[in-house]
Amino acid sequence: MDIALFSPSSLFADDDDSSDGETSESFVDRNHQFPGMELHIREFGFHQLNANLLWPGTFAFADWLVQHPHFIHNRRCLEIGSGTGALAIFLNKEFNLDITTSDYDDQEIQDNIAHNCIANNITPSLPHIKHTWGDEFPTSVPDWDLIIASDILLYVKQYPNLIKSLSFLLKSYKPKDTNAVRPAECKLNGEESDLLPLPVFLMSWRRRIGKEDESLFFIGCQEAGLDVKHLGNRVYCINLRETKL
């Protein structure tokens, strides 16, 4: 398993920063072992927006989801920070999951995800949304009841923008099925172990940064009216806080 290269990104630079250096000029093709299958993934050798190599957390999250398939069964899913699209490709192939990829508004990233879909016999390629956190979301009425992400908390100063986008997706959600049941809590054990709220953000975060920095994201979520629950193995459930009458 290859550990991702860390590349500074103009996405996370201040407005007055400039980046005249490296550009995404080369690709690295690798075979990666996911639970029960091998995927052929083309990765950026370098990319200014850091959608480059697969990180170990992707595989850990895939393992966790295989162990908890009821959390994603029959869901309509949006992955944010998709990078190469590898996790979405795996989930589509393993569970026939209705999943849309999303990443920074960059054509190279979108084209590479499409390339990886085709390389792994997903045609047409998975739907993709170009979206920069904090900007207006391209879809005014989102209908994804499950949002997922893996290892996206590396850039602390992007937390407010990430929380803004997450809040929109959760608060503006309108189900396609108006009869959909909306459980209120994230539960892992007990009789209601198969329940996740509608909608919900399910995030795996396994990279290590300072605890004080990491806590800023979870505190920001709570201040934005979102509840955070740790489900174990560094997987977090984030959903709208229930209003008590």
Secondary structure, 3 states (H helix, E strand, C coil): CCCCCCCCCHHHCCCCCCCCCCCCCCEEEEEEEECCEEEEEEEECCCCCCCCCCCHHHHHHHHHHHHCHHHCCCCEEEECCCCCCHHHHHHHHHHCCEEEEEECCCHHHHHHHHHHHHHCCCCCCCCEEECCCCCCCCCCCCCCCEEEEECCCCCHHHHHHHHHHHHHHHHCCCCCCCCCCCCCCCCCCCCCCCCCCCCEEEEECCCCCCHHHHHHHHHHHHHCCEEEEEEECCEEEEEECCCCC
